[in-house]
Amino acid sequence: MNSESNQELEAFAFRFLENQGAALERNERGFEALLPENLSGILGTSEHISINTGSDPEPGKVYSINYGSPLLEKMVDAACGDVPLLACKLQFDYLKTQGFDILILEQFSFSKSVGKIESQAKINTAYIFLTCRYTAQSDEQKHGLINLVFNLETGAYIPNMAESLSVVGKEFIPLQKPIWKDRQLERIMEYIKEQSKEILMDELHSFNETMTRRFKRDVANLEKYYHALEKEMEKSLERPGLSGNLIKERREKIDLLPDELERKRSDLFKKYSIKVKVEPCAVMLINTPAVKVLYNMSIGRTRKSVSLIYNPVTKSMDPLVCQGCGRSITSVYFCNQLHLLCSMCSKKCPLC
């Protein structure tokens, strides 16, 4: 290992121990550390240790920091165990004050209703920016990172907001205490887990195409094999001298081939289906000015008011949220009780 790598590993170990409350003192060979009791328990060491990069370890006394060394692995695991939190406040020189009716007509479709803006007001709202690590599991695995942004007030997933944040003025502020309500973050994570495949559709497009291509290839080979097997078994019945019982048994086996083929096809489908696991690895709370628009709709003889939020980062209205499944929607349906629903939930309202 070169000296530059040694220095990087030593710097990481030093910063980690320092952030965890250890008392540190550098020396010619590395540094010594006096660890808090809980930290020594996490690392499985005594409270007083020496870190000598590249040195031969002495159990319980001197530890080396190299790639793959047990102590370094424990430090990395501990550093990644907590999700880092950050907060920022967005700044805008101009906030839109008109034209919301056009945006609503362009972005939303409200089934069997007509509507108009009743009022609007400037507000401060919050978004949660999640950097997530995903694993797509099929016949192969694909790993990656993806940024997802949700409106903390409504729970709506905001497409394209993560990419737009880079050009917006930001002031980073101390995060004293998370402002999300009880179970708010948990509900967002539940939604991500349920809808992660849909959210990651573009990211996993090539991976999905590869698995679909392999599935079709293997199904075609499987069908070819079973069709050839059926022909061979049918032809074997033409041999002279076969007893009635033997012919009956082979006929029964031939009749079972379609079911067997279907089971094999089902096994291939399970093999190439994609299961997605998503875990947060960083969280940023975003405070920003916005505009809340009260939209009044007439649905037959009834009326319903819906709050919409203009997002100055995406320069569009945030999606609404289906009250049945939590999915973010722009095509909105209503049941007899006027619940806001997606197309799937509108077939049978889960709340009625």
Summary of the structure (lengths in Angstrom):
residues: 352
radius of gyration: 30.2
end to end distance: 65.2
largest distance: 94.8
contacts: 959
relative contact order: 0.15
helix: 38%
strand: 32%
